[in-house]
Every structure is written in structure tokens, then in C-alpha cells.
């Protein structure tokens, strides 16, 4: 792994969960709609996704912010998704537990290990046995199983030292629980 540090306040771990920890995704189409909105509201505004995982009651996005503040595109994402879910299921009110959470990631080691943490979320939650089994994550793209265009994998792969070292890194499916990384993680 290179010693180069990420550019200050360029990378962010964004997450939010359902109000009262309730589900925010109810069927496959909900996950796909959320990802379409990520493209429309974030990527269209120069917020690039490095890694993501959508869980039944929360989401994780690791992003690279190129030029703008996060508040406006993230607000637009949350509002658009909430409106769509409320309309689809005849519900009213808040879908999310407040506003999204944003944590700046300023150290290379944290950025790289946070990617693995995000990808291992479905395994940790006992939804699947391996991260490759979870469709709503960028893990299949990183592992070469799927050729998606949403995650920008070059930054992380470069930090680890290329494709082969990254594949070796992905094989270690154990979550790190170091105190230095704990503040970057969703308090589940």
C-alpha cells in the first residue's frame, strides 16, 4: 500500500438508515431506483462513488467529491428517494432517520479499509455468506464478477498497488475493528 494520503476533505463516508431503523428498501426495484438516483443527483454533480453498499435498512457510500459541497446533491437524493417510496407504498412522512451522516476520510489506510468494511456489511449482517452474493454493493465490480460503471475503482486499486494486490486484499474478509477506524463506521 502506498503511503500517500488522500487529499484533505475530498473523500467522504456517507450513510443513513431508516427512521426507527426500519427498512428503506423493500424490493429489488427500490435498490435499483436508489442507484439510478445516485447517478442523477450525485455523479451528475461531480460526486463520484468509490464504493457502495445498500442494505435493507441503511446505505453506505464512499465518495470522491471533486468540486462542490455535498449538502445539495445529498439532500436531492434523499428527497427524491423518499418521495418515490412514499408514493409507491402509499406512505407519508420521513423515511430516513434524520439527515445523512458524512465523515471525512483523510488517511489512506482508512480509505482502503473502509472500502472493505462497506463491502462486508451484508456478510456481517448475516444476509449472505460472501460479499460476492450481495447484488446491491460495488463488491462484485471490484472482484471482477460484474462490469458495472458506477464505482470508480481506480483510486482504491492504485492505493493498494494495482489489480493483483487489491484482489489479495479482497480475499481477507475479516473486518478490522481498530479504534482508529471505528469513528468511520456506522454505529449499528
URWOMO-V849531 format. One record per pair of residues at least 12 apart in sequence whose ideal C-beta (glycine too) atoms are under 6 Angstrom apart, sorted by the first residue. I is the first residue (numbers start at 1). J is the second residue. If there is no record, write none. Layout:
BEGIN
i->I j->J
i->I j->J
END
This chain:
BEGIN
i->1 j->160
i->2 j->159
i->5 j->108
i->6 j->111
i->8 j->106
i->9 j->104
i->10 j->65
i->11 j->64
i->11 j->105
i->11 j->111
i->12 j->63
i->12 j->102
i->12 j->104
i->13 j->62
i->13 j->103
i->13 j->105
i->13 j->114
i->13 j->184
i->14 j->61
i->14 j->100
i->14 j->102
i->15 j->60
i->15 j->101
i->15 j->186
i->16 j->96
i->16 j->100
i->17 j->57
i->17 j->58
i->17 j->97
i->18 j->57
i->19 j->94
i->19 j->97
i->21 j->57
i->23 j->56
i->23 j->57
i->24 j->95
i->25 j->56
i->31 j->54
i->31 j->136
i->34 j->81
i->37 j->77
i->37 j->80
i->37 j->81
i->41 j->73
i->41 j->76
i->41 j->77
i->42 j->73
i->45 j->68
i->45 j->73
i->46 j->66
i->46 j->67
i->46 j->68
i->47 j->63
i->47 j->65
i->47 j->73
i->48 j->64
i->48 j->152
i->49 j->61
i->49 j->63
i->49 j->150
i->49 j->151
i->50 j->62
i->50 j->64
i->50 j->152
i->50 j->155
i->50 j->156
i->51 j->115
i->51 j->118
i->51 j->138
i->51 j->151
i->52 j->138
i->53 j->118
i->53 j->121
i->53 j->137
i->54 j->136
i->55 j->121
i->60 j->118
i->62 j->114
i->62 j->118
i->74 j->100
i->78 j->96
i->82 j->95
i->103 j->184
i->108 j->159
i->110 j->184
i->112 j->159
i->113 j->176
i->113 j->181
i->114 j->184
i->115 j->156
i->117 j->175
i->119 j->131
i->119 j->137
i->119 j->139
i->120 j->175
i->122 j->134
i->132 j->145
i->138 j->151
i->143 j->170
END
